[in-house]
Every structure is written in C-alpha cells, then in structure tokens.
Amino acid sequence: MGKANYSFSKTVSYGFSEAIAKITEELKKEGFGILSETDAQATLKSKLNVEMKPYVILGACHPALAWQTLQAEEQMGLLLPCNIIVYQNDDNQVVVAAIDPLATMNFLDNPKVDKALQTAAQKLKAAIERM
C-alpha cells in the first residue's frame, strides 16, 4: 500500500465502478457511510469543458467519531467528512486513496480529537488495505 504524506492509497485490480462499490463496502465494515459522491470528471467537463480520466471523490463519515470530535471541537465540521478518492492514473490503473486524518489535522491540539483521529486513521487504512 502506498502512502503520500497525507493519504493511504492502493492500486487495485478492480474496474473503476467496481472499485467504488468495493471501497464503499469496506468502509461500511469500518462504520463509515458515504455522505457525498462527486464525479470530478463529469463536473469539470460540464463546468470547464476539460477532459480528464475518471475521478470520483467520496465523502465518508463515521457517525460516532464525528460526534466525538464535534463535541470536543465545535468547528471540526470544517474538516469533515473524510475524503476517499477513486481514480484512473496515467497508466490506466485504478487507484483508491483515503485521507490520513492524523497527517492532515496534526495542527489540532486536543487530546479528545487526537484519539478519534487515530481511530479514524486506523479504520481508513484497514479499508484501503482490504481492497
């Protein structure tokens, strides 16, 4: 599994649509639900008339962890949900990646939030690894 400084990622053997369904299923096993799905390819085509490879952004939420962080940090909603991306790379491979909340929210100084972020990171990483 690959890891940028801010994500967990994996190149998968699934087709694009199948990868979206599979990561949705794996996230559900970890307690996440999908709140939003943005088709970046279609949106950018309609708004800017540009071509790009398939690219979808899934907004995932773990209700218990979201509740925990919102109770500890009122403005945490600015950083929710956790984004998952599924895209076709330049080698025509399908890649699935999840945000690493520990890396992207390391500026927060709140132990209650830190615990939730650690849990979220473990769950997101586990879902990606099972792809």
N, C-alpha and C positions, 0 to 999 in steps of 0.2 A: 504494500500500500504506500502510495506517495504521500508526502506531506509538505505543503508550502509552509511558510511561516505562519499562516493564518487558516489552514484548512487540512482536512483529511481527504485523500482522493484515491480513486482506483479506476483503472481502465478495465472495462468489463467485456465479456463475450456476448452479452445480450444486444439485441437491436435497440434502437433509440426508444421507441414506445414501450418495449418490454422492460427496459432499464428503469423508466419512470414508474411503471407498475411495481417492479421488484423493490425499488428503494422505498416506495410508499408502504409496501407490505413490511419491509424490515424496520422501518421507522415505527410503524404501528406496534410491532413486537416490543419496542423500547418505550412505548407510552406516548409517542408523538402522533399528532394528527396534522394533516395538511390544511392550512387556512387559506392559502392562495397558490395559484399556479399562473405564472407569467410566461407566455411564449414570446421570448425576446426576438426570435427570428421573424415571426409574423408582425409583432408590434413595430419593429424597426423598418420592416418592409412597408407597412402602411403609413408610418409617420415620416420616414426619411427616404423611402424608395431605394433602400440599400439591400444588397444580398448578403446573407451570412449563413453559415452552417446551422443545423438545428441546435437550439439552445433554450432550455427551459429552467426557470427559477421557481423552486418550490419554497413556500414559506411554511416552516414546520413549527409546531408549538407542543410543548409538553405541559399540559394544564397545571399539574401540581408544582412543577418547577417555576412556571411563570407566576403562579400565585405566590410562591415563596419569595421570589425576587421582587415582585411588586409590593409585597408587604415590607420588605427591607429597604427598598429604594423606589420612591414614588415615580421617578422619571425613567425607570427601567424600560417602560413601554417604548421608549425611543429606540431601544436596541433589540426589540423583539419583532418578529419571530426569528428563529434560527433559519438561515438560508441554506438550501441544498440546491446544487446545480447539476443538470444532466446536459451534456453537450457532445457534439461530434467534433473531434480535433482535426488538425490538418492532415493527419494520417488516416482519416475516416474511421477512427476508433471512437467508441462511446466511452465517455469518462463521467463518473459520478463523484461529486465532491461535496463535503459539508464544512461549514464554518467551524473553526475551533474557537468556542466562546472564551476559553482561557486566554488565548493569544489576542483576541480582538477586544476583550474587555478588561485587560490587565491593569488599566488605569483606575478601576474602581477600588476603593479601599473600604470594603465592608465584608467582614467575615461571613455574615449570613448569605450574602450574594456569592462569595467565593465558593462556598460549599455547593450551592446549586449549580454554579458554572462547572465545577469539577464533575458533578454527576451528569450534567448535560453533555459535556465533552466525552465522557466515557460511553454514554449511550449512543451518541452520534458516531463515534469511532467504531463501536461494535456493529452498528447497522451497515456502515460502509464496508467493514471487513467481511461481512457475510455476503456481500454482493457477488 
